[in-house]
Amino acid sequence: MAKPNSKDTLKDYCLRSLGAPVIEVNIDDDQLDDRIDEALQFYQHYHQDAIEKFFLVHTVTSTDITNGYIPINDLITDVVRLLPLNDSESGDKMFDVRYQLHLNDLYNLGFMGSLAEYVMSMEYLTLLDQVVDSDEKHISFERHKDRLTIHMDWSQEVQVGDKLVVEAYRIIDPDTYTQVYNDYYLKKYATALIKKQWGLNLLKFEGMQMPGGVTFNGRQLYDDAVADLERLEEEARLNWEQPVDFYTG
């Protein structure tokens, strides 16, 4: 069995699944391209295997400071957070509560303390960070503008050459990682979309009788494809989609 590794081989796979070349699949090449693109878009939006977590390291430029945002690659689907900005040259870390707590971790856990006390202390410090003294900045991710707006005083809090680290999720580029085209779910969903388009194309001939008594049955093709798509979309949302509140930021 040939494994699809590009858009063209995926199209060929879907057409063979629908009966080609034994049966003529009445669909235009542009329609094929549109349905494959639509299948990829749905797959990348709802299927967890289509995305990956990564950390974007961005070097601040004078343009960023003027604009108040940083450019974001169009493969990025969601931004979780901007990692806190800390002054690495500051000597105050020796007197930071977290630093002092970690210095005593071994003693606390190994001798007189308990894991429960340590966990409770860390949770309390996290709460204090969030309420009183959090370094985390408010952000606005504008996907269709390819930008991440960071709400802060850019002229005071960063300088040209500083590094910003963004926790985000991005699409696994199918042109680079061609195994995406061989994904079982993507092949099934793309085939169902093409089948639906085929049925739509034949609906205008519904009831027309050809020589020999043959009639077109585009309605049945269309209805079967709609049922397939409903089942596949439900499967994606129940089994593969991340929870609605999975991403924050």
Secondary structure, DSSP 8 states (H G I E B T S, - for coil): -----SHHHHHHHHHHHTTTTTS-----HHHHHHHHHHHHHHHHHH-GGGEEEEEEEEE--HHHHHHTEEE--TTEEEEEEE-----TT-SGGGG-HHHHHHHTHHHIIIII--HHHHHHHHHHHHHHHHHTS----EEEEEGGGTEEEEES-HHHH--TT-EEEEEEEEE--TTTSGGGGG-HHHHHHHHHHHHHHHHHHHHTTTT-B-TTS-B--HHHHHHHHHHHHHHHHHHIIIIIS--TTS---
